[in-house]
Amino acid sequence: MIDVRAYDVEKGDSRVFKVMRIHSVEATETPWAFEDKHKVKKPDVFRMTGSPVEKVVLQLNTHAKSLLVEEYPLAERDLKREDGTWLLRPTFRPTFF
């Protein structure tokens, strides 16, 4: 998966754009702008980079844990086994559109 990090002028924030969703690119003579506003944000286990940061706890059975790790491998570092279930306590950056 290839992503492009860029400053979104309309939203006023640095964002991650998936290359596969970009339909076209237009080269212009406009010089680079908003350089001071470009910020690299570390993605959470779900690959989200939004704000604010929230703390959540997910209680998972073994099957759900396996599916989660298969789809989001970074989640494995935050998984702990307690009382026969798996708990995930990630730092989460919900992004709502």
N, C-alpha and C positions, 0 to 999 in steps of 0.2 A: 504494500500500500504506500503510495507516494502522496505526500501532502505539501502544500505551499503555505508558509506563514507570511501573513501580510497585514498591513494596517487597513482596516475597513473604514473608509472616510464617512460613510453613511451611519455606521453604528458607533463610530468614535472609539474603537478598541482594536487591539491586535487579535487576529483570528486565524484559524487553521482552515484551509480550503482543500478539499480532496480533488486531486488532478482529474480523476475520472468524471467528476461532475462539471468540470469547466468545458463549455461548448466551444468557445472561441477566445482568442487573444488578439488584441489590436495594439500594434506598436505605434507609439506616438513620439513626438519630439519634446514632450513635456518632461522637464527634469524631475528627478526623484524628490518627492515632497514628504513631509511628516516624519523625517528620519528620527527625530527625538521621541516620537510616539511609538515606534516599533519596539515591542517588548516580547521576549520569548517566555512563554508560560509553560511550566512543566505539566504535562497531561496527567490526569488521574488514571486509575486502573481501567476505566472505561474509555480512555483516550479523549476525554473532554478537557477543555482548557478554560471554561467559562468562569464567571464570578457570580456570586460569592462562593466561598469554600464551605461545605457543610460536612458534618460528621454523621455517619449513619451506621447502623448495625443490621446486617442481614443474617438470619438464621437459615441454614440450608441443610437438606438431607444430602446423602452421599451422591445421589444422581444429579441433583442440582449443582453441587460443588464441581462435579466432573464436567458438566456442560459449561459452567461459568469459566473454569480454567481453560477449557478447549477454545472458547470464544475470546476470552480476555486473559491471556497468560500472566499478565502483571498482577492479577488479583491473587495469585497463589502466595505471594509474599505476605499478604495481610490475612490469610486464612489461619484459623486456630481451631483445633478440635476440642470441644468442651461438652461433657455430659451426653455423648453419643450423637451430637450434631456438629456441624461446621458453622463457625461464626466468622463473618467478614466485617471488619471495621476499617473501611478505607476512608481516606480523605476524598471527598466527592465534590466535583464541580458541576452542579446541574446547569444545563444549558437549555433554556426554553426559548422558542421562536415566537 
